[in-house]
Amino acid sequence: MSPYLAELIGTMILVVLGNGVVANVVLNRSKGQNSGWIVITAGWAFAVTVAVYCVGSFSGAHLNPAVTLAMAALGKFDAGLVPGYVAAQLTGGFLGGVVVWLAYLPHWAVTEDQGGKLAVFCTAPAIRHPASNLLAEVIGAFVLVLGVLAILRPENLVPNSGFDKGFAPALVGVLVWSIGLSLGGATGYAINPARDLGPRLAHAVLPIAGKGGSDWGYAWVPVVGPIIGGGLGALFFGALFPHAR
C-alpha cells in the first residue's frame, strides 16, 4: 500500500470511529444517546488506536497534518511528502464524514438540534472567544505532538523488540484520551485539521435534513491552532532531546 493511500484510509477510519461515537451520543433515538463526554473521549482514543494499528506500517500513521508538518519541521519526515500526506488526510477526513452520515442515515431527520448535527462532523467552542479558542487548540496540539514524540523514544519502547510496534499505538490512544478528558472541554479538541476540515466539508455538501450552516467563521481555529501547537511541540521536544532527531 502506498503511504498516501494509507494516510487516506487511516484518517477515514479515525473519523468513522471518532465522529461515529459523537453521532451515537448526540443524535436522537441512537442507542448511545446522552451517554456523555467520557464515552466520546474514550471512543476517540480507541479510534486513534485502531487507525494507527491499521496503517502505521505503511505510512507511519500521521493521520493529522499538524503531526506531518511537525515531523517535517523536526527533520524526521521528508518535506517533499508533506503535500501528498496532507491531501490524503483531508480526503480521508471527508470520506469518513460521509460514512458516518450513511451509518446514521435515519437519525438526521429525527434530530432537531442543528448544533448537535454539526458536532457529529466537526468541533465548536463551548464559549465562543476566538483568541481563547485558538489558544486551547494550540495547547492541545502541543501536548499531542510532544507526547507522541516522547512516548515513542527508544528509551521508552525498545526498538525491534516487538513491544514498540505492538504497544505504541495503544499508548498514543491513551495520550489522545488524556487530552480529551483534560483539555477537550473548551473547543472539543480538534487537535487535527483533517479531522475537522474534512468532515466539515462533508457537512456542507451532504443532504442532511435541517442541518443549518457549517460555521465557516470558526473553521480556521481548528486548522491554524493545531498547526501552531504541533510545530511548537516539535520544537520543544527537539530542545529537550537534541539527540533524538
Secondary structure, DSSP 8 states (H G I E B T S, - for coil): --HHHHHHHHHHHHHHHHHHHHHHHHSTT-TTTT--HHHHHHHHHHHHHHHHHHHHHHH----SHHHHHHHHHTTSS-GGGHHHHHHHHHHHHHHHHHHHHHHTGGGTTT---HHHHHHHHS---SS--HHHHHHHHHHHHHHHHHHHHHHTSTTTS-TTSSHHHHHHHHHHHHHHHHHHHHHTTTT-----HHHHHHHHHHHHHS--TT-----TTTTTHHHHHHHHHHHHHHHHHHHH-GGG-
